[in-house]
Amino acid sequence: MLKSPSAIISAVRGPKPVMKILSLWEPSEGQGMDGMPSRGFAGQILFFTHGSATPIPVHGVVKIHQYANYDPDQPDPTPVHTFTFDDGAWNAHAADGTLGHSYNVFLPFQEEKPAHVVCALRVEITAPDGRMISSPFTEVTLPGRAGKFPGNRITNVSKPDVDAIRSASATTTRSANTTGAAKPVQKLESTTIPLPKKL
């Protein structure tokens, strides 16, 4: 069957580059890297290219940076942990949901303190051609162990792959200040970002 000129050009040019990352996070509970129950973050992550409101599948290396005691006024915060997924590990989390093609993950919180804490997450992808783009910081408040997790968790988040998370955690950045006392923070609600009507 003959292909249209536009289809041939698209095939030659390859997939369109990622221009925007939309990440939705909520506090949740799941399995930690030690196999024990852990509080953490349930995330639904979508990638968009220029001029399209439909999320696209992606290829490349994805890093998710996790921040504790997050201060939005701090210009360059240091993550307490960085999860790194190669292309195969990342695409194992792919799903087709109500919003379109998305990636659903659970990330355990990497601080052992059970206290209430304001966190942030940031998603970064490096494409095979070396292009890198990152999402804005998304603030998420984790309640203390005595608190309750909200009931409106993200749906269609698959059970965490402990081996994949352990593999991803081989590339880890820990802040030198994580052993210090956490400064008091004001309670914030989880930040969600509405899907844009048109990019």
PyMOL commands that set and color helices and strands:
alter all, ss='L'
color gray80, all
select helices_A, chain A and resi 5-13+87-91+162-168
alter helices_A, ss='H'
color red, helices_A
select strands_A, chain A and resi 20-31+37-48+61-68+81-85+94-97+100-108+117-126+132-134+138-142
alter strands_A, ss='S'
color yellow, strands_A
deselect
rebuild
show_as cartoon
